[in-house]
Amino acid sequence: MKVLGLSGSMRKEGNTAQLIQVILRQCKEAGIKTEFVSLAGKKILPCLGCLKCKEKKWCVIEGDDWGSIAQKVLDCDVLVIGSPTYYYNICGQLKNFIDRTYSLYHDHKLAGRKGVVVAIHASAGADRTAKTIEGFLNAHEFSSLGTVIGKGTDEGDVLSDADAVRHAEKTGDRIVRLLRPHHD
Ligand SMILES: Cc1cc2nc3c(=O)[nH]c(=O)nc-3n(C[C@H](O)[C@H](O)[C@H](O)COP(=O)(O)O)c2cc1C
């Protein structure tokens, strides 16, 4: 059983990453295997809309980091996926990543996994950010374990958002109860 945290932010240690890490920490402490991946510094080319993936069942674009990260998503049981809010929606890097998962959609390759959404904003827009990611999870037939919204501008600010941190910890506990039902 594995929980994968995926931050779409271009800030490796940014608020999205830090709130995801709060959730992963709860899991790790309960002995659950976790992995964290940041899209910061990764090359993720945009979907070409070529629809060749309908036949190939995999994205035909080569020479970037999408495939290795998509494989990690395929290998996880729970995906904790987050984005900063950019203009009232998810950031472009995560959108590029998500669009290319159309290649996994045709055969329902991600169906049955569980998902948690993390959305960060400075002041407004995280609701729509969360809705966009929830749409991605729904389209791929994940079942939802909840959404955590946090507030912050500079890196690390979100750890001062006590409600968000508490909510993230509770969400981590929910994952633990799901994957390790007899854990105290
Ligand atoms: C291009 C850009 C657009 C942004 N748009 C919004 C916005 O619409 N609403 C908002 O509240 N914050 C906005 N922000 C602020 C970020 O959401 C905020 O700094 C967040 O904490 C960044 O998360 P990160 O550290 O995980 O990258 C924007 C920031 C950037 C760089």
The ligand as a Gaussian input file, in Angstrom:
#p B3LYP/6-31G(d) Opt

LIG

0 1
 C        1.184000      33.450000     -11.512000
 C        0.559000      33.478000     -10.157000
 C       -0.810000      33.619000     -10.060000
 C       -1.432000      33.616000      -8.808000
 N       -2.789000      33.727000      -8.739000
 C       -3.386000      33.725000      -7.524000
 C       -4.821000      33.811000      -7.410000
 O       -5.560000      33.845000      -8.390000
 N       -5.355000      33.834000      -6.158000
 C       -4.578000      33.782000      -5.037000
 O       -5.120000      33.846000      -3.947000
 N       -3.236000      33.645000      -5.114000
 C       -2.614000      33.609000      -6.330000
 N       -1.261000      33.462000      -6.413000
 C       -0.488000      33.232000      -5.171000
 C       -0.180000      31.734000      -4.935000
 O       -1.338000      30.942000      -5.041000
 C        0.432000      31.559000      -3.544000
 O        1.642000      32.277000      -3.454000
 C        0.657000      30.125000      -3.140000
 O        1.023000      30.070000      -1.783000
 C        1.748000      29.470000      -3.956000
 O        1.851000      28.113000      -3.569000
 P        3.243000      27.307000      -3.718000
 O        4.190000      27.864000      -2.674000
 O        2.894000      25.893000      -3.464000
 O        3.727000      27.525000      -5.118000
 C       -0.635000      33.480000      -7.645000
 C        0.750000      33.340000      -7.763000
 C        1.347000      33.336000      -9.001000
 C        2.846000      33.169000      -9.091000

